[in-house]
Amino acid sequence: MRTDVVIIGGGPSGLLLSQLLNRAGVDTVVLERASRAHVLGRIRAGVLEAGTVGMLQQAGAGDRMLREGMPHDGCIFSDDDLMVRIDFAELTGKTVMVYGQTEVTADLYAAQDAIGATILHEVSDVAIRDADTDAPFVAFTHEGARKRIDCAYVAGCDGFHGVSRKTIPESVRREHERVYPFGWLGVLSRTPPAHEELIYANSANGFALASMRNPMLSRYYVQVPLSDRVEDWSDDRFWERLTSCLPREVAGTLVTGPSVEKSIAPLRSFVSEPLRWGRLFLVGDAAHIVPPTGAKGLNLAVSDVFYLHQALIRAVRHGETDGIDSYSARALGRIWKAMRFSWSMTMMLHRFDGEDSFAAEMRKATLLHLAQSETARRDLAENYIGLPF
């Protein structure tokens, strides 16, 4: 086989990149280790920046999102019973869209199927070869046979544990990491949301987030130690903890019910640079991980796709390499700003083991500053809705 671009990873970033490239006349083959059903079963983020919404529309995969998604003009930050609203629309003129990553992935699959894109599932033993030459290829096992695809470029969209980043020699890679001493226990329940907007809650019992996927599907999180297991948390225990973290006026009207999904996600900040080695490019979680506190994970992957799809179209269609030469620097400029925002949100909202009373008072002071300063609210809003590409 031969194609213009091999895309390793069939999650939303790989599918979006494939969709944009194919619509521009650049051929791709997507290699995904899991089945389509497994990919569509992953429960992930649900807040889309304005730029992400625009990219999905550009890719021809945004119609259902516009019909069924939930535009949000703002969100709430709380400390015990103090509630501060950040009005995105008033402060920036933009909004975010609440629409689950699972739905985004389903829409991208449908768009890929409609144009006849090539996606191979349940691929194993992927190896990227000769990426530092002008003739890279990808070897892999599919349907019991060893296969090879020759290509002009390789896009690594295969996540933190994928092969793409590890293909770049250790002597070239620079990795930066901050691991946080807690995780998020997330619960999905078929109940109406606690509030019409997201609530980021800080309390003496730790952090909590009240979110949603649609008017009858809620997504909630509470902060837990990394040593906890899902089995340690019954539904009753989860609802009790969540209620203790939310402001009383919200907790008093909270509708509880059986969980339909429950999982614990550790929190880390991670960046590997550069994002390019020869003809191999890293995209999304293959290159960076952010804490979910700032709702940046999927959105940051989409911004990588924005820079890379433009660069690859110019390189493949016109032989112009300035875009691929500058891809890493351009993408990293936005990545580090998103890292700063997600880190600052994490520090502002979470209780750390062993902290003193000073730390709790600093969190309260930060929220009071947001309540009293339009400049502070605008800065937060501009970062939350997404910095320009």
Secondary structure, DSSP 8 states (H G I E B T S, - for coil): -EEEEEEE--SHHHHHHHHHHHHTT--EEEE-SS-HHHHHT-----EE-HHHHHHHHHTT--HHHHHH-EEESEEEEEETTEEEEEEHHHHHS--EEE--HHHHHHHHHHHHHHHT-EEE-S-EEEEEE-TTSSS-EEEEEETTEEEEEEEEEEEE-S-TTSHHHHHS-TTT-EEEEEEEEEEEEEEEESS--SSSS-EEEE-TT--EEEEEEETTEEEEEEEEETT--GGG--HHHHHHHHHHHS-HHHHTT-----EEEEEEEEEEEEEEE-SEETTEEE-GGGTEE--GGGS-HHHHHHHHHHHHHHHHHHHHHH---HHHHHHHHHHHHHHHHHHHHHHHHHHHH---TT--HHHHHHHHHHHHHHHH-HHHHHHHHHHHH----
